[in-house]
Every structure is written in C-alpha cells, then in structure tokens.
Amino acid sequence: MSEQNKISQIALEGGTYETRLTRKFSLRKPYEKHDPRIIKAVIPGAIERIDTAVGARVKKGEPLMILEAMKMHNRIASPLDGTVKAVRVAAGEKVSKGQILIEIE
C-alpha cells in the first residue's frame, strides 16, 4: 500500500475517525513543551556578550546575555528567579535558532 493511501485511526472526544496522513504530517517536528528553565535562541545570530556565570543567582527580567542578529542587539533576560545551572555558549559564538543558551534551576 502506498504512503498516500495509508489510513490511520484517530480518537477524538469519544469518537474514532479514519483519515489519510500526509507526508508533511509524518515529517513534522513533534510538539515540545516549553520549559522556562531552558533558554533557547529564538533567532540565529552571534553571542555578543554574556552577563552571567554558572552558579550566579538571577532575578526575573535580569539581563543574561546579548544576542546580535541582523545588526540588532537582542537582550536575553531571565524568565524566572533562580540559579544559573549551565551556560552552553561563549561570547563570539554563532548560534542557530532553537539552540540552548542557558539553563536555570
């Protein structure tokens, strides 16, 4: 049976439905629950400056680093109070979208 004709069953709100799943659907990136303790790059760029270190206590809104992207200097701030568990990048390093920058505990 070709992939185009493959039928799958989906259970929703007490009912079962049959549907054809597209190739695009099968190749999609799985949903990942947002964890505010893991700070990721929202756009590709370069780390201009890091304003924190491992073990530092940070408050919500406190600047952690500057990410330069398309000649804009984006301030990455702490989303919560906590302690910096890990800094996964270094100043001058190029980062891609979704790359982990800092972990807070």
Secondary structure, DSSP 8 states (H G I E B T S, - for coil): --GGG-EEEEEETTEEEEEE--HHHHTS-------TTEEE-SS-EEEEEE---TT-EE-TT-EEEEEEETTEEEEEE-SSSEEEEEE---TT-EE-TT-EEEEE-
